[in-house]
């Protein structure tokens, strides 16, 4: 069961909202990709991902040495609606994040 208060608290931070926007636009991303995209340290990204995971918004899967995250398919439908509605508000930041992600040299493989 999802707690709307926990979800809203998780969305109450720009970095977490940007992580969710990036994950929503991708099938999955690893911590190193999010670190590059948002130009933040690995511990900071991991802390934000833990908050999102505890709220039930993201799922993670280990593939070799990489930990991949994606938007939880079990998240309430209103979460997807909110992400789409907020997409334009984060447009410039997401464009910069996607440019940094595209410039990332050694992205991890998606297969096992």
Backbone torsions as a table, in degrees:
resi	resn	phi	psi	omega
1	UNK	NA	133.7	-178.6
2	UNK	-91.0	143.4	177.8
3	UNK	-105.4	113.9	-176.7
4	UNK	-59.3	-34.2	179.8
5	UNK	-65.5	-44.3	178.4
6	UNK	-62.6	-40.4	179.3
7	UNK	-65.6	-44.9	179.7
8	UNK	-64.5	-37.9	176.1
9	UNK	-63.5	-40.9	179.3
10	UNK	-63.2	-37.5	178.8
11	UNK	-79.4	-4.6	-176.3
12	UNK	-79.1	14.1	-179.3
13	UNK	-130.7	133.0	-178.5
14	UNK	-58.2	-41.5	-178.7
15	UNK	-64.0	-44.0	179.7
16	UNK	-65.9	-36.8	177.6
17	UNK	-65.6	-39.7	177.9
18	UNK	-65.9	-39.9	176.3
19	UNK	-59.5	-46.3	179.7
20	UNK	-63.4	-39.2	178.4
21	UNK	-64.2	-43.1	178.7
22	UNK	-65.0	-43.5	179.1
23	UNK	-66.2	-36.0	179.5
24	UNK	-66.4	-31.0	-179.6
25	UNK	-84.8	-13.1	-178.6
26	UNK	-120.2	158.9	175.0
27	UNK	-66.7	-44.8	178.8
28	UNK	-165.9	154.3	177.6
29	UNK	-139.7	149.4	176.6
30	UNK	-95.4	167.4	-178.6
31	UNK	-57.1	-40.7	-178.3
32	UNK	-64.4	-34.5	177.8
33	UNK	-69.9	-40.8	177.7
34	UNK	-66.4	-37.0	177.1
35	UNK	-61.2	-45.2	179.3
36	UNK	-67.7	-43.9	-176.1
37	UNK	-64.3	-40.7	-175.7
38	UNK	-98.4	-3.1	178.9
39	UNK	55.4	47.6	178.9
40	UNK	-127.3	163.1	-178.7
41	UNK	-72.5	156.7	179.9
42	UNK	-61.4	-43.9	178.9
43	UNK	-61.2	-36.7	179.9
44	UNK	-67.1	-44.9	178.1
45	UNK	-62.3	-45.0	-179.4
46	UNK	-61.7	-39.0	178.6
47	UNK	-63.3	-44.3	178.5
48	UNK	-64.9	-39.7	178.3
49	UNK	-64.4	-36.1	177.1
50	UNK	-62.8	-42.0	178.0
51	UNK	-63.4	-44.6	179.2
52	UNK	-64.6	-39.8	179.1
53	UNK	-66.6	-43.1	179.8
54	UNK	-64.7	-27.7	176.9
55	UNK	-81.5	-6.0	179.3
56	UNK	82.3	18.3	-176.5
57	UNK	-91.3	-23.9	-180.0
58	UNK	-130.4	151.8	172.4
59	UNK	-114.5	152.9	178.1
60	UNK	-129.8	155.7	-179.1
61	UNK	-147.9	129.9	177.4
62	UNK	-86.7	132.5	174.4
63	UNK	-131.2	100.8	-175.7
64	UNK	65.1	-126.8	-179.6
65	UNK	-86.1	-5.3	-174.7
66	UNK	-100.3	142.6	173.2
67	UNK	-110.2	116.3	-177.6
68	UNK	-102.3	142.3	180.0
69	UNK	-120.6	149.3	175.7
70	UNK	-150.0	160.3	176.2
71	UNK	-64.9	133.3	-178.7
72	UNK	-66.0	128.6	176.9
73	UNK	-67.8	-20.1	-178.6
74	UNK	-89.1	-1.3	178.9
75	UNK	-64.0	149.3	179.5
76	UNK	-57.7	149.1	-178.0
77	UNK	-59.1	-31.2	-178.5
78	UNK	-67.4	-20.6	176.7
79	UNK	-66.0	-45.8	178.2
80	UNK	-61.7	-42.1	178.2
81	UNK	-60.6	-44.9	-179.9
82	UNK	-63.8	-40.9	178.9
83	UNK	-61.6	-43.8	179.6
84	UNK	-65.7	-39.9	179.9
85	UNK	-68.0	-30.6	-178.8
86	UNK	-90.3	-4.1	-176.6
87	UNK	-56.2	-43.2	-177.8
88	UNK	-69.6	-31.7	179.5
89	UNK	-65.6	-29.7	-178.8
90	UNK	-102.6	8.6	-176.4
91	UNK	-49.5	-56.9	-178.7
92	UNK	-60.7	-41.9	179.5
93	UNK	-65.9	-38.0	179.2
94	UNK	-70.3	-34.1	176.3
95	UNK	-62.5	-43.8	178.0
96	UNK	-64.6	-42.4	-180.0
97	UNK	-63.6	-42.9	178.8
98	UNK	-66.7	-35.0	176.8
99	UNK	-64.7	-42.7	177.7
100	UNK	-66.0	-38.0	178.6
101	UNK	-65.5	-42.4	178.2
102	UNK	-64.5	-30.2	-179.2
103	UNK	-83.3	-7.6	-178.7
104	UNK	-64.1	127.9	-172.6
105	UNK	-75.3	-55.8	-174.3
106	UNK	-113.6	82.5	177.5
107	UNK	-81.0	145.3	-178.4
108	UNK	-68.9	153.7	176.7
109	UNK	-71.5	149.4	-179.8
110	UNK	-90.0	-15.2	-178.2
111	UNK	-99.1	163.3	-176.3
112	UNK	-82.0	NA	NA
